[in-house]
Amino acid sequence: MKRLVILTGAGMSSESGIRTFRDSDGLWEEYDVREVATPMAWIKNRDLVLRFYNERRQQLAKADPNPGHYGVAALEKYFDVSIITQNIDNLHERAGSSNVLHLHGELTKARSCADPGLIYDIGYKDILNGDQCEKGSQLRPHIVWFGESVPMMDEAVRITSTADIFAVIGSSLVVYPAAGLISFAPEDASLWLIDPNDVYAPVSRKVEIIKEKASTGIAVLTERLLKQYGIEE
């Protein structure tokens, strides 16, 4: 099987009703990201940050994977698929994808402020001020905030460097370091970009553009890849 690595961003989940700051001038569900998604925000107003992510968790509980998520999962029938996602939702997993790396954390998990290695599955429950880890430290959302390092980036680079095919779906390619991943795809890998908007790919190589939203773009990508590699459906 050919190795297919897919980087997904906000546009992957937008058809499921999941919005992010990408949608409207730095506002995330009408919140200023600087007030809810930075370490300084956590220090300044912990209750606001917790409320914001509790609302996102409640929203996610009501959301369903869209045809784009199911289309990505279906590609596992034909390719060795790894997904690297910038999204903090669990819609890839719920659609059936079996190999998902979350670059920016996971909404359904909490972690200790004292020990980043203490991570807890909380599902769709709220995190409240006063909720503590086993070491007595406040729990925080298991999210990589703006201004924090991206612990999974090295693994994402390693995965990307193994790709025969590298596809970007629904990412504006403006949030670094994730936006630079495409540059780590091998020289002989075919590169694809699915997005209805004009997206600049920061590489000097040929990138096949599918100017569609995720759900329809995945169908086009699947058809083209199966034809390119002579795979029978």
Protein Blocks (a to p, Z undefined) as FASTA:
>chain_A
ZZddddddfklmmmnopacfklngoiaghiafklmmcfklmmmmmmlmmmmmmmmmmmmm
mpccdfklmmmmmmmmmmccddddfbfbfklmmnopabdcdfkbpfkbccdfklmklccd
ehjaccdehiacfkopacddddddehiacfklmmmmmmmmmpfbdcdehiahlacfklmm
mmmpcfklccddddfbdcddfbfbdcddddddfklmmmmmmmmmmmmnopaZZ
